Amino acid sequence: MKSRKRKKLVIGENMYTHNERIEMMSEIESFTKSLHEVQALLLVGSGSTGFRDKYSDLDLLVVVKNSEEVVTINKLN
């Protein structure tokens, strides 16, 4: 996954644009597909029901086969 320069967040301004969130989700999806430990990647929270505004974030649930594999994934970061 390519390194992304972090935005400076200012209270009251958009955290990320709609397009930036879509791009970020796509990058995360591509990265998790490359990990054999990951069984599923789920979008949860208000974004999964269609509610997205200028303050929306990405709430993701990563499913692995067993809990020992979480340690392996954490070591990749």
PDB file as gemmi writes it, atoms N, CA and C in Angstrom:
CRYST1    1.000    1.000    1.000  90.00  90.00  90.00 P 1                      
ATOM      1  N   MET A   1       0.855  -1.167   0.000  1.00  0.00           N  
ATOM      2  CA  MET A   1       0.000   0.000   0.000  1.00  0.00           C  
ATOM      3  C   MET A   1       0.898   1.225   0.000  1.00  0.00           C  
ATOM      4  N   LYS A   2       0.605   2.176  -0.869  1.00  0.00           N  
ATOM      5  CA  LYS A   2       1.455   3.353  -0.962  1.00  0.00           C  
ATOM      6  C   LYS A   2       1.300   4.231   0.276  1.00  0.00           C  
ATOM      7  N   SER A   3       2.370   4.941   0.594  1.00  0.00           N  
ATOM      8  CA  SER A   3       2.360   5.834   1.749  1.00  0.00           C  
ATOM      9  C   SER A   3       1.577   7.089   1.397  1.00  0.00           C  
ATOM     10  N   ARG A   4       0.699   7.481   2.284  1.00  0.00           N  
ATOM     11  CA  ARG A   4      -0.148   8.639   2.044  1.00  0.00           C  
ATOM     12  C   ARG A   4       0.231   9.734   3.036  1.00  0.00           C  
ATOM     13  N   LYS A   5       0.415  10.946   2.539  1.00  0.00           N  
ATOM     14  CA  LYS A   5       0.674  12.080   3.416  1.00  0.00           C  
ATOM     15  C   LYS A   5      -0.616  12.399   4.160  1.00  0.00           C  
ATOM     16  N   ARG A   6      -0.534  12.453   5.467  1.00  0.00           N  
ATOM     17  CA  ARG A   6      -1.717  12.703   6.294  1.00  0.00           C  
ATOM     18  C   ARG A   6      -2.157  14.155   6.188  1.00  0.00           C  
ATOM     19  N   LYS A   7      -3.467  14.346   6.146  1.00  0.00           N  
ATOM     20  CA  LYS A   7      -4.044  15.678   6.146  1.00  0.00           C  
ATOM     21  C   LYS A   7      -3.997  16.261   7.544  1.00  0.00           C  
ATOM     22  N   LYS A   8      -3.790  17.553   7.646  1.00  0.00           N  
ATOM     23  CA  LYS A   8      -3.930  18.233   8.928  1.00  0.00           C  
ATOM     24  C   LYS A   8      -5.420  18.492   9.109  1.00  0.00           C  
ATOM     25  N   LEU A   9      -5.982  17.962  10.198  1.00  0.00           N  
ATOM     26  CA  LEU A   9      -7.415  18.108  10.436  1.00  0.00           C  
ATOM     27  C   LEU A   9      -7.696  19.372  11.223  1.00  0.00           C  
ATOM     28  N   VAL A  10      -8.677  20.109  10.774  1.00  0.00           N  
ATOM     29  CA  VAL A  10      -9.099  21.336  11.438  1.00  0.00           C  
ATOM     30  C   VAL A  10     -10.545  21.158  11.860  1.00  0.00           C  
ATOM     31  N   ILE A  11     -10.830  21.422  13.145  1.00  0.00           N  
ATOM     32  CA  ILE A  11     -12.193  21.278  13.655  1.00  0.00           C  
ATOM     33  C   ILE A  11     -13.147  22.109  12.803  1.00  0.00           C  
ATOM     34  N   GLY A  12     -14.244  21.485  12.411  1.00  0.00           N  
ATOM     35  CA  GLY A  12     -15.264  22.177  11.628  1.00  0.00           C  
ATOM     36  C   GLY A  12     -15.083  22.023  10.126  1.00  0.00           C  
ATOM     37  N   GLU A  13     -13.956  21.471   9.713  1.00  0.00           N  
ATOM     38  CA  GLU A  13     -13.735  21.240   8.289  1.00  0.00           C  
ATOM     39  C   GLU A  13     -13.911  19.759   7.984  1.00  0.00           C  
ATOM     40  N   ASN A  14     -14.088  19.456   6.712  1.00  0.00           N  
ATOM     41  CA  ASN A  14     -14.199  18.052   6.306  1.00  0.00           C  
ATOM     42  C   ASN A  14     -12.945  17.296   6.710  1.00  0.00           C  
ATOM     43  N   MET A  15     -13.132  16.087   7.235  1.00  0.00           N  
ATOM     44  CA  MET A  15     -11.984  15.246   7.545  1.00  0.00           C  
ATOM     45  C   MET A  15     -11.374  14.745   6.241  1.00  0.00           C  
ATOM     46  N   TYR A  16     -12.186  14.146   5.421  1.00  0.00           N  
ATOM     47  CA  TYR A  16     -11.783  13.659   4.108  1.00  0.00           C  
ATOM     48  C   TYR A  16     -12.955  13.889   3.170  1.00  0.00           C  
ATOM     49  N   THR A  17     -12.650  14.109   1.907  1.00  0.00           N  
ATOM     50  CA  THR A  17     -13.732  14.252   0.939  1.00  0.00           C  
ATOM     51  C   THR A  17     -14.332  12.875   0.666  1.00  0.00           C  
ATOM     52  N   HIS A  18     -15.483  12.872   0.054  1.00  0.00           N  
ATOM     53  CA  HIS A  18     -16.141  11.622  -0.328  1.00  0.00           C  
ATOM     54  C   HIS A  18     -15.202  10.781  -1.200  1.00  0.00           C  
ATOM     55  N   ASN A  19     -14.579  11.425  -2.184  1.00  0.00           N  
ATOM     56  CA  ASN A  19     -13.677  10.702  -3.089  1.00  0.00           C  
ATOM     57  C   ASN A  19     -12.444  10.166  -2.368  1.00  0.00           C  
ATOM     58  N   GLU A  20     -11.922  10.921  -1.406  1.00  0.00           N  
ATOM     59  CA  GLU A  20     -10.770  10.442  -0.632  1.00  0.00           C  
ATOM     60  C   GLU A  20     -11.145   9.221   0.202  1.00  0.00           C  
ATOM     61  N   ARG A  21     -12.350   9.210   0.766  1.00  0.00           N  
ATOM     62  CA  ARG A  21     -12.800   8.039   1.532  1.00  0.00           C  
ATOM     63  C   ARG A  21     -12.942   6.819   0.624  1.00  0.00           C  
ATOM     64  N   ILE A  22     -13.477   7.010  -0.576  1.00  0.00           N  
ATOM     65  CA  ILE A  22     -13.610   5.905  -1.536  1.00  0.00           C  
ATOM     66  C   ILE A  22     -12.228   5.378  -1.916  1.00  0.00           C  
ATOM     67  N   GLU A  23     -11.288   6.278  -2.189  1.00  0.00           N  
ATOM     68  CA  GLU A  23      -9.925   5.873  -2.551  1.00  0.00           C  
ATOM     69  C   GLU A  23      -9.262   5.126  -1.390  1.00  0.00           C  
ATOM     70  N   MET A  24      -9.438   5.632  -0.173  1.00  0.00           N  
ATOM     71  CA  MET A  24      -8.853   4.987   0.994  1.00  0.00           C  
ATOM     72  C   MET A  24      -9.438   3.588   1.190  1.00  0.00           C  
ATOM     73  N   MET A  25     -10.755   3.453   1.034  1.00  0.00           N  
ATOM     74  CA  MET A  25     -11.402   2.152   1.177  1.00  0.00           C  
ATOM     75  C   MET A  25     -10.868   1.179   0.126  1.00  0.00           C  
ATOM     76  N   SER A  26     -10.675   1.654  -1.078  1.00  0.00           N  
ATOM     77  CA  SER A  26     -10.149   0.818  -2.151  1.00  0.00           C  
ATOM     78  C   SER A  26      -8.728   0.347  -1.830  1.00  0.00           C  
ATOM     79  N   GLU A  27      -7.896   1.235  -1.298  1.00  0.00           N  
ATOM     80  CA  GLU A  27      -6.527   0.873  -0.924  1.00  0.00           C  
ATOM     81  C   GLU A  27      -6.524  -0.156   0.203  1.00  0.00           C  
ATOM     82  N   ILE A  28      -7.383   0.038   1.194  1.00  0.00           N  
ATOM     83  CA  ILE A  28      -7.476  -0.904   2.315  1.00  0.00           C  
ATOM     84  C   ILE A  28      -7.961  -2.258   1.813  1.00  0.00           C  
ATOM     85  N   GLU A  29      -8.954  -2.244   0.934  1.00  0.00           N  
ATOM     86  CA  GLU A  29      -9.485  -3.491   0.373  1.00  0.00           C  
ATOM     87  C   GLU A  29      -8.401  -4.245  -0.403  1.00  0.00           C  
ATOM     88  N   SER A  30      -7.645  -3.540  -1.222  1.00  0.00           N  
ATOM     89  CA  SER A  30      -6.560  -4.177  -1.982  1.00  0.00           C  
ATOM     90  C   SER A  30      -5.512  -4.768  -1.052  1.00  0.00           C  
ATOM     91  N   PHE A  31      -5.153  -4.027  -0.010  1.00  0.00           N  
ATOM     92  CA  PHE A  31      -4.155  -4.504   0.941  1.00  0.00           C  
ATOM     93  C   PHE A  31      -4.631  -5.758   1.659  1.00  0.00           C  
ATOM     94  N   THR A  32      -5.875  -5.752   2.146  1.00  0.00           N  
ATOM     95  CA  THR A  32      -6.364  -6.906   2.902  1.00  0.00           C  
ATOM     96  C   THR A  32      -6.547  -8.132   2.001  1.00  0.00           C  
ATOM     97  N   LYS A  33      -6.834  -7.928   0.717  1.00  0.00           N  
ATOM     98  CA  LYS A  33      -6.938  -9.065  -0.214  1.00  0.00           C  
ATOM     99  C   LYS A  33      -5.603  -9.775  -0.371  1.00  0.00           C  
ATOM    100  N   SER A  34      -4.512  -9.062  -0.138  1.00  0.00           N  
ATOM    101  CA  SER A  34      -3.183  -9.664  -0.279  1.00  0.00           C  
ATOM    102  C   SER A  34      -2.779 -10.478   0.952  1.00  0.00           C  
ATOM    103  N   LEU A  35      -3.572 -10.432   2.003  1.00  0.00           N  
ATOM    104  CA  LEU A  35      -3.262 -11.151   3.241  1.00  0.00           C  
ATOM    105  C   LEU A  35      -4.096 -12.419   3.323  1.00  0.00           C  
ATOM    106  N   HIS A  36      -3.445 -13.578   3.319  1.00  0.00           N  
ATOM    107  CA  HIS A  36      -4.211 -14.831   3.362  1.00  0.00           C  
ATOM    108  C   HIS A  36      -4.944 -15.006   4.689  1.00  0.00           C  
ATOM    109  N   GLU A  37      -4.503 -14.305   5.740  1.00  0.00           N  
ATOM    110  CA  GLU A  37      -5.162 -14.419   7.044  1.00  0.00           C  
ATOM    111  C   GLU A  37      -6.563 -13.796   7.054  1.00  0.00           C  
ATOM    112  N   VAL A  38      -6.778 -12.810   6.201  1.00  0.00           N  
ATOM    113  CA  VAL A  38      -8.047 -12.074   6.202  1.00  0.00           C  
ATOM    114  C   VAL A  38      -9.111 -12.864   5.451  1.00  0.00           C  
ATOM    115  N   GLN A  39     -10.212 -13.135   6.139  1.00  0.00           N  
ATOM    116  CA  GLN A  39     -11.335 -13.865   5.550  1.00  0.00           C  
ATOM    117  C   GLN A  39     -12.372 -12.910   4.961  1.00  0.00           C  
ATOM    118  N   ALA A  40     -12.526 -11.735   5.594  1.00  0.00           N  
ATOM    119  CA  ALA A  40     -13.525 -10.766   5.125  1.00  0.00           C  
ATOM    120  C   ALA A  40     -13.179  -9.381   5.642  1.00  0.00           C  
ATOM    121  N   LEU A  41     -13.608  -8.384   4.905  1.00  0.00           N  
ATOM    122  CA  LEU A  41     -13.492  -6.983   5.295  1.00  0.00           C  
ATOM    123  C   LEU A  41     -14.891  -6.398   5.195  1.00  0.00           C  
ATOM    124  N   LEU A  42     -15.407  -5.904   6.303  1.00  0.00           N  
ATOM    125  CA  LEU A  42     -16.778  -5.403   6.332  1.00  0.00           C  
ATOM    126  C   LEU A  42     -16.813  -3.924   6.676  1.00  0.00           C  
ATOM    127  N   LEU A  43     -17.591  -3.171   5.929  1.00  0.00           N  
ATOM    128  CA  LEU A  43     -17.869  -1.785   6.269  1.00  0.00           C  
ATOM    129  C   LEU A  43     -19.037  -1.800   7.242  1.00  0.00           C  
ATOM    130  N   VAL A  44     -18.841  -1.241   8.424  1.00  0.00           N  
ATOM    131  CA  VAL A  44     -19.881  -1.215   9.451  1.00  0.00           C  
ATOM    132  C   VAL A  44     -20.142   0.238   9.845  1.00  0.00           C  
ATOM    133  N   GLY A  45     -21.021   0.444  10.790  1.00  0.00           N  
ATOM    134  CA  GLY A  45     -21.326   1.803  11.225  1.00  0.00           C  
ATOM    135  C   GLY A  45     -22.281   2.497  10.278  1.00  0.00           C  
ATOM    136  N   SER A  46     -22.409   3.798  10.474  1.00  0.00           N  
ATOM    137  CA  SER A  46     -23.402   4.560   9.704  1.00  0.00           C  
ATOM    138  C   SER A  46     -23.116   4.555   8.206  1.00  0.00           C  
ATOM    139  N   GLY A  47     -21.843   4.469   7.824  1.00  0.00           N  
ATOM    140  CA  GLY A  47     -21.493   4.434   6.405  1.00  0.00           C  
ATOM    141  C   GLY A  47     -22.039   3.224   5.687  1.00  0.00           C  
ATOM    142  N   SER A  48     -22.208   2.120   6.418  1.00  0.00           N  
ATOM    143  CA  SER A  48     -22.719   0.896   5.794  1.00  0.00           C  
ATOM    144  C   SER A  48     -24.209   0.969   5.494  1.00  0.00           C  
ATOM    145  N   THR A  49     -24.900   1.894   6.136  1.00  0.00           N  
ATOM    146  CA  THR A  49     -26.339   2.045   5.901  1.00  0.00           C  
ATOM    147  C   THR A  49     -26.638   3.202   4.953  1.00  0.00           C  
ATOM    148  N   GLY A  50     -25.569   3.806   4.412  1.00  0.00           N  
ATOM    149  CA  GLY A  50     -25.763   4.875   3.445  1.00  0.00           C  
ATOM    150  C   GLY A  50     -25.649   6.271   4.016  1.00  0.00           C  
ATOM    151  N   PHE A  51     -25.522   6.399   5.347  1.00  0.00           N  
ATOM    152  CA  PHE A  51     -25.383   7.735   5.931  1.00  0.00           C  
ATOM    153  C   PHE A  51     -23.923   8.145   5.889  1.00  0.00           C  
ATOM    154  N   ARG A  52     -23.627   9.159   5.107  1.00  0.00           N  
ATOM    155  CA  ARG A  52     -22.272   9.709   5.038  1.00  0.00           C  
ATOM    156  C   ARG A  52     -22.388  11.219   4.917  1.00  0.00           C  
ATOM    157  N   ASP A  53     -21.687  11.924   5.801  1.00  0.00           N  
ATOM    158  CA  ASP A  53     -21.644  13.375   5.689  1.00  0.00           C  
ATOM    159  C   ASP A  53     -20.191  13.826   5.729  1.00  0.00           C  
ATOM    160  N   LYS A  54     -19.966  15.131   5.847  1.00  0.00           N  
ATOM    161  CA  LYS A  54     -18.599  15.649   5.784  1.00  0.00           C  
ATOM    162  C   LYS A  54     -17.731  15.215   6.956  1.00  0.00           C  
ATOM    163  N   TYR A  55     -18.330  14.658   8.008  1.00  0.00           N  
ATOM    164  CA  TYR A  55     -17.559  14.196   9.164  1.00  0.00           C  
ATOM    165  C   TYR A  55     -17.443  12.670   9.211  1.00  0.00           C  
ATOM    166  N   SER A  56     -17.934  11.997   8.195  1.00  0.00           N  
ATOM    167  CA  SER A  56     -17.950  10.532   8.197  1.00  0.00           C  
ATOM    168  C   SER A  56     -16.543   9.953   8.172  1.00  0.00           C  
ATOM    169  N   ASP A  57     -16.414   8.821   8.847  1.00  0.00           N  
ATOM    170  CA  ASP A  57     -15.169   8.073   8.831  1.00  0.00           C  
ATOM    171  C   ASP A  57     -15.446   6.699   8.237  1.00  0.00           C  
ATOM    172  N   LEU A  58     -14.443   5.857   8.231  1.00  0.00           N  
ATOM    173  CA  LEU A  58     -14.604   4.483   7.763  1.00  0.00           C  
ATOM    174  C   LEU A  58     -14.529   3.568   8.972  1.00  0.00           C  
ATOM    175  N   ASP A  59     -15.614   2.900   9.268  1.00  0.00           N  
ATOM    176  CA  ASP A  59     -15.641   1.902  10.340  1.00  0.00           C  
ATOM    177  C   ASP A  59     -15.553   0.539   9.673  1.00  0.00           C  
ATOM    178  N   LEU A  60     -14.437  -0.150   9.913  1.00  0.00           N  
ATOM    179  CA  LEU A  60     -14.196  -1.425   9.249  1.00  0.00           C  
ATOM    180  C   LEU A  60     -14.027  -2.539  10.263  1.00  0.00           C  
ATOM    181  N   LEU A  61     -14.501  -3.705   9.895  1.00  0.00           N  
ATOM    182  CA  LEU A  61     -14.330  -4.911  10.688  1.00  0.00           C  
ATOM    183  C   LEU A  61     -13.553  -5.896   9.822  1.00  0.00           C  
ATOM    184  N   VAL A  62     -12.407  -6.339  10.324  1.00  0.00           N  
ATOM    185  CA  VAL A  62     -11.577  -7.296   9.601  1.00  0.00           C  
ATOM    186  C   VAL A  62     -11.760  -8.658  10.258  1.00  0.00           C  
ATOM    187  N   VAL A  63     -12.177  -9.642   9.466  1.00  0.00           N  
ATOM    188  CA  VAL A  63     -12.443 -10.986   9.978  1.00  0.00           C  
ATOM    189  C   VAL A  63     -11.273 -11.898   9.612  1.00  0.00           C  
ATOM    190  N   VAL A  64     -10.732 -12.579  10.635  1.00  0.00           N  
ATOM    191  CA  VAL A  64      -9.670 -13.563  10.422  1.00  0.00           C  
ATOM    192  C   VAL A  64     -10.157 -14.916  10.919  1.00  0.00           C  
ATOM    193  N   LYS A  65      -9.496 -15.983  10.447  1.00  0.00           N  
ATOM    194  CA  LYS A  65      -9.927 -17.336  10.801  1.00  0.00           C  
ATOM    195  C   LYS A  65      -9.750 -17.624  12.289  1.00  0.00           C  
ATOM    196  N   ASN A  66      -8.607 -17.252  12.851  1.00  0.00           N  
ATOM    197  CA  ASN A  66      -8.416 -17.442  14.288  1.00  0.00           C  
ATOM    198  C   ASN A  66      -7.626 -16.275  14.869  1.00  0.00           C  
ATOM    199  N   SER A  67      -7.741 -16.083  16.171  1.00  0.00           N  
ATOM    200  CA  SER A  67      -7.192 -14.893  16.816  1.00  0.00           C  
ATOM    201  C   SER A  67      -5.672 -14.804  16.742  1.00  0.00           C  
ATOM    202  N   GLU A  68      -4.961 -15.930  16.616  1.00  0.00           N  
ATOM    203  CA  GLU A  68      -3.503 -15.867  16.515  1.00  0.00           C  
ATOM    204  C   GLU A  68      -3.058 -15.133  15.254  1.00  0.00           C  
ATOM    205  N   GLU A  69      -3.887 -15.124  14.232  1.00  0.00           N  
ATOM    206  CA  GLU A  69      -3.530 -14.455  12.984  1.00  0.00           C  
ATOM    207  C   GLU A  69      -3.545 -12.937  13.110  1.00  0.00           C  
ATOM    208  N   VAL A  70      -4.225 -12.402  14.105  1.00  0.00           N  
ATOM    209  CA  VAL A  70      -4.244 -10.955  14.321  1.00  0.00           C  
ATOM    210  C   VAL A  70      -2.839 -10.463  14.627  1.00  0.00           C  
ATOM    211  N   VAL A  71      -2.083 -11.222  15.395  1.00  0.00           N  
ATOM    212  CA  VAL A  71      -0.704 -10.861  15.721  1.00  0.00           C  
ATOM    213  C   VAL A  71       0.123 -10.749  14.447  1.00  0.00           C  
ATOM    214  N   THR A  72      -0.040 -11.680  13.530  1.00  0.00           N  
ATOM    215  CA  THR A  72       0.688 -11.655  12.265  1.00  0.00           C  
ATOM    216  C   THR A  72       0.361 -10.396  11.482  1.00  0.00           C  
ATOM    217  N   ILE A  73      -0.896 -10.034  11.402  1.00  0.00           N  
ATOM    218  CA  ILE A  73      -1.313  -8.838  10.673  1.00  0.00           C  
ATOM    219  C   ILE A  73      -0.754  -7.591  11.340  1.00  0.00           C  
ATOM    220  N   ASN A  74      -0.808  -7.509  12.670  1.00  0.00           N  
ATOM    221  CA  ASN A  74      -0.280  -6.347  13.383  1.00  0.00           C  
ATOM    222  C   ASN A  74       1.208  -6.157  13.127  1.00  0.00           C  
ATOM    223  N   LYS A  75       1.950  -7.233  12.950  1.00  0.00           N  
ATOM    224  CA  LYS A  75       3.387  -7.139  12.708  1.00  0.00           C  
ATOM    225  C   LYS A  75       3.693  -6.550  11.336  1.00  0.00           C  
ATOM    226  N   LEU A  76       2.750  -6.551  10.424  1.00  0.00           N  
ATOM    227  CA  LEU A  76       2.962  -5.994   9.092  1.00  0.00           C  
ATOM    228  C   LEU A  76       2.999  -4.473   9.111  1.00  0.00           C  
ATOM    229  N   ASN A  77       2.433  -3.874  10.136  1.00  0.00           N  
ATOM    230  CA  ASN A  77       2.347  -2.409  10.194  1.00  0.00           C  
ATOM    231  C   ASN A  77       3.535  -1.780  10.822  1.00  0.00           C  
TER     232      ASN A  77                                                      
END                                                                             
